[in-house]
Amino acid sequence: MTGSTGKITKYDKKLAKILATATQVFADEGYDRASIRMLAERARISVAGLYYYVSSKEELLFLIQFHAFDELVQQFQAGSQGLTDPVDQLRLLIRNHLERFLVNMAELIVCSREIDRLVGDYRHKIEDKHREYFGLALGLFRELADQHEESRVDPRTAALAMFGSMNWVHTWYRPETGPSAEQMAEDLVRLYLQGVLPSTRTVPGASVPT
């Protein structure tokens, strides 16, 4: 969210604050129970002021989800420059995902629980962004399957299972006792790739299957 000059403007900062507030409200109260008046009160802005930044509650939900996945796509594309091993790329994708959401569980809850609330053009745009992000992981699992014909795991199944486990981490993860995002990323890479790759290929840092 930056202005045309590439700098973060006062408008951008205010909108970001409104989105952060709306994210927490949607996570705590649920999208259906949250009202525009409630959102405005929590953001300490008038209802008319809120409508200056967004046209509806649905637009707020759209912006929360779109920015989350668009930024994850861009972060992966930038960070994967120069990485040629799909294992390293998958590790990066997982780490980016966890580093973003483990410190912002409200955003993860909204992105996973309220995914079906959007309709029309908002829904189409979010679905396109989800497909783009999911396609990154699917492509990596397909590349691994092509490199290791002995693998019997369907790439789509692997990608769906991976996102399924990561997107519901908010139901059990405890920041005060849980591992860091980096450690969880390593654990998930080992967990998935020891199943995807044949027994002759080991993931760096993982024990050799017996």
Buried (B, 14 or more C-beta within 10 A) or exposed (E): EEEEEEEEEEEEEBBBBBBBBBBBBBBEBBBEEBEBEBBBBBBEBEEEEBEEBBEEBBBBBBBBBBBBBBEBBEBBEEBBEEBEEBBBBBBBBBBBBBBBBBEBBBBBBBBBBBBEBBEEEBBEBBEEBBEEBBEBBBBBBBBBBEEBEEBEBBBEEBBBBBBEEBBBBBEEBEEEEEEEBEEBBBBBBBBBBBEBBEEEBBBEEBEEEE
